[in-house]
Amino acid sequence: MSKGNPALGHNFTITFSKSGSVGALITLSVGTPPEGGFAECSGLEVGIPAESYAEGGNNGTTLKFVGRPNWTNIKLRRGVVTSADLWRWHQDFIEGKGKRRDGVISLLDDQGETVRVWRFVRGLPVRWTGPTMHASQSQVAVEEIEIAHEGLRQTGAGSGSVVDTVANLFS
């Protein structure tokens, strides 16, 4: 990708780790559930509401102050595979034994170099959606997991090393 061209949204990776395990996040251990490739990622969004304050004696204006950020849930979609890791992660919370996960979403250029990285913390699977099946159509069966989280951080253009880029999230 040349410096002035925008990145395309089709080349990305998603990695999960146990919440709070910074070492696992930096080394990008892949063995922690859920794992797998995703076809779609949405919900990288944060909004900051402006809170209004009507100051006494100042009838000509309403003052605005920064409110608390609101993080949108992240939605990950993938074709159904033989592994039921997303279902198990969600089901563990239903059964009261679930473990939160941190995650790293990396946008890559066409050469596989890191363009930008987002890290969400303390991910909680709040919704799992199974595939819609229709006998007269031959579409890929897709499952979706929706993840609520407690914050999203972003780092700028990568040096090509995902480890370097992820390490910048903690500085």
C-alpha positions in Angstrom: 0.0 0.0 0.0 1.4 3.3 -0.9 1.5 6.1 1.7 -1.4 8.1 0.2 -3.8 5.3 -0.6 -6.4 4.0 1.9 -6.3 0.5 3.2 -8.8 -2.0 1.8 -11.0 -3.7 4.5 -10.7 -7.3 3.2 -7.4 -8.3 4.8 -7.5 -8.6 8.6 -6.7 -10.9 11.4 -8.3 -11.4 14.8 -6.6 -12.9 17.8 -7.9 -13.6 21.3 -6.2 -13.9 24.6 -7.2 -14.3 28.2 -8.2 -10.9 29.7 -5.4 -9.2 31.5 -2.6 -11.4 30.1 -0.4 -8.8 28.5 2.4 -11.3 27.7 0.0 -13.5 25.8 -1.3 -10.5 23.9 2.1 -9.3 22.8 3.3 -12.7 21.7 -0.1 -13.2 20.0 -0.7 -16.8 21.2 -3.2 -18.4 19.0 -4.2 -21.4 21.1 -6.7 -19.6 23.3 -10.4 -20.0 22.3 -12.1 -18.8 20.3 -9.9 -19.0 17.3 -10.5 -19.0 13.6 -10.8 -16.9 10.5 -13.6 -14.4 10.2 -15.2 -13.1 7.0 -16.5 -9.9 8.5 -15.8 -7.6 11.5 -17.9 -4.6 12.4 -18.5 -2.5 15.5 -15.1 -0.7 15.8 -16.9 2.4 17.1 -16.9 4.7 20.0 -19.1 7.7 20.7 -18.7 10.5 23.3 -22.0 12.1 24.2 -21.9 15.9 24.9 -23.6 16.6 28.2 -25.4 19.9 28.5 -25.2 22.2 31.5 -27.5 25.2 31.8 -25.4 27.7 33.7 -27.3 29.9 36.1 -27.5 33.5 34.9 -26.2 32.6 31.4 -29.5 32.3 29.4 -27.9 32.8 26.0 -26.1 29.5 25.8 -25.9 26.0 27.2 -22.5 24.7 28.1 -21.3 21.4 26.7 -19.0 18.9 28.5 -17.5 15.6 27.5 -19.5 12.6 28.7 -18.5 9.0 29.1 -17.5 7.1 26.0 -20.0 4.5 24.7 -18.4 1.5 23.0 -20.3 -0.4 20.3 -20.4 -4.2 20.5 -18.0 -5.9 18.0 -19.6 -8.4 15.6 -17.6 -11.1 14.0 -19.0 -13.3 11.3 -17.5 -16.5 9.7 -18.6 -19.5 7.8 -19.6 -22.4 10.0 -16.7 -24.8 10.5 -16.4 -28.1 12.4 -15.0 -26.3 15.5 -17.7 -25.1 17.9 -15.3 -22.7 19.7 -17.6 -19.6 19.4 -20.6 -21.5 20.6 -18.6 -23.0 23.6 -17.3 -19.5 24.6 -20.9 -18.1 24.7 -22.3 -21.3 26.3 -19.7 -21.1 29.1 -21.2 -17.8 30.2 -24.7 -19.2 30.1 -23.5 -22.0 32.4 -21.7 -19.5 34.7 -18.1 -20.6 34.0 -17.2 -18.2 31.1 -13.9 -16.4 30.9 -13.6 -12.9 29.3 -11.2 -12.5 26.4 -9.1 -9.5 25.2 -8.7 -9.3 21.4 -6.6 -7.7 18.7 -8.0 -6.8 15.3 -5.3 -6.0 12.8 -5.9 -4.5 9.4 -3.3 -5.6 6.8 -2.4 -4.2 3.4 -2.1 -6.4 0.3 1.5 -7.4 1.3 0.4 -8.5 4.7 1.9 -5.6 6.5 0.1 -4.1 9.5 -1.7 -0.8 8.7 -3.6 -0.3 11.9 -4.4 -2.3 15.1 -7.4 -2.2 17.5 -7.4 -3.9 20.9 -10.5 -4.5 22.8 -10.4 -5.4 26.5 -12.5 -7.7 28.7 -14.6 -9.1 25.8 -17.9 -10.7 26.8 -19.9 -12.8 24.2 -23.4 -11.3 24.6 -25.0 -12.9 21.5 -24.3 -15.9 19.3 -26.3 -16.3 16.1 -26.4 -19.5 14.1 -26.7 -19.9 10.4 -29.9 -19.4 8.4 -30.6 -22.5 6.4 -32.6 -22.7 3.2 -32.9 -25.9 1.1 -33.2 -24.1 -2.2 -30.1 -21.8 -1.8 -26.5 -22.7 -1.8 -25.0 -20.0 0.4 -22.3 -20.5 3.0 -23.7 -21.2 6.4 -22.6 -18.2 8.6 -22.4 -17.8 12.4 -22.0 -14.6 14.3 -20.7 -13.7 17.7 -21.3 -10.3 19.3 -18.8 -9.1 21.8 -19.4 -6.4 24.4 -16.2 -5.0 25.8 -14.9 -2.4 28.2 -12.8 -0.3 25.8 -11.1 -0.1 22.5 -7.7 1.3 21.7 -6.1 2.0 18.4 -2.6 2.4 17.2 -1.4 4.1 14.0 0.4 2.8 11.0 2.4 -0.4 11.7 6.0 -1.0 11.2 5.2 -4.3 9.6 5.7 -6.1 12.9 2.4 -7.0 14.6 4.4 -7.4 17.9 5.8 -3.9 17.7 2.4 -2.5 16.8 0.6 -4.3 19.6 3.3 -3.3 22.1 2.5 0.4 21.2 -1.0 -0.1 22.6 0.5 -0.3 26.1 2.7 2.8 25.9 
